[in-house]
Amino acid sequence: MKKKIKYLILSVSVLCILIPVYFYFHYQKLPIYQIEYNAGEDTTYALHYAYFKDHTYQSVNPFIYEDEYPLGKQIGRTEHGIETVFEVKGHKDLIAVKGFMIPPIYFKEMKDLD
């Protein structure tokens, strides 16, 4: 009986160590997005830009409802590691950047006019 309890405690403690390690390495492998805050001002709100490889994203109106644009899976992180980048469900050209206790900022992919 005591052996079973020892093995149970050992296996639970190993799981408690392995699960955070897995999430840490998963987070470290995510691509890095560069965020440029307050890059310009529109008439109603400040503009922010996000860059990743050959994609450029511009912030959209900050007064949109989170319920209409639910966050999808995590697709990246910022260079500071404070915020994470999510895809937006149902919208291929939208991403959202969200930090701890910070509401998401939505970005729309800009199309080149060449």
JOBEL-V783186 format. One record per residue. N is the residue number from 1. RES is the residue in one letter. PSI is psi in whole degrees, -180 to 180 (999 if undefined). Layout:
{{N	RES	PSI} {N	RES	PSI}}
This chain:
{{1	M	-44} {2	K	-33} {3	K	-40} {4	K	-39} {5	I	-40} {6	K	-46} {7	Y	-36} {8	L	-46} {9	I	-42} {10	L	-45} {11	S	-38} {12	V	-41} {13	S	-36} {14	V	-42} {15	L	-38} {16	C	-23} {17	I	-42} {18	L	-35} {19	I	-50} {20	P	-35} {21	V	-41} {22	Y	-48} {23	F	-35} {24	Y	-49} {25	F	-34} {26	H	-42} {27	Y	-38} {28	Q	-25} {29	K	-9} {30	L	146} {31	P	155} {32	I	126} {33	Y	141} {34	Q	127} {35	I	131} {36	E	108} {37	Y	149} {38	N	49} {39	A	-22} {40	G	165} {41	E	131} {42	D	-175} {43	T	-25} {44	T	-24} {45	Y	162} {46	A	145} {47	L	139} {48	H	151} {49	Y	147} {50	A	138} {51	Y	137} {52	F	117} {53	K	-118} {54	D	18} {55	H	137} {56	T	132} {57	Y	139} {58	Q	141} {59	S	150} {60	V	180} {61	N	125} {62	P	-7} {63	F	47} {64	I	157} {65	Y	133} {66	E	-29} {67	D	-32} {68	E	-23} {69	Y	77} {70	P	146} {71	L	142} {72	G	-141} {73	K	160} {74	Q	126} {75	I	-7} {76	G	-176} {77	R	167} {78	T	169} {79	E	-23} {80	H	-18} {81	G	6} {82	I	-34} {83	E	156} {84	T	155} {85	V	131} {86	F	152} {87	E	158} {88	V	126} {89	K	130} {90	G	0} {91	H	109} {92	K	-28} {93	D	10} {94	L	141} {95	I	163} {96	A	138} {97	V	125} {98	K	136} {99	G	179} {100	F	121} {101	M	24} {102	I	131} {103	P	154} {104	P	145} {105	I	125} {106	Y	138} {107	F	141} {108	K	137} {109	E	132} {110	M	135} {111	K	134} {112	D	139} {113	L	32} {114	D	999}}
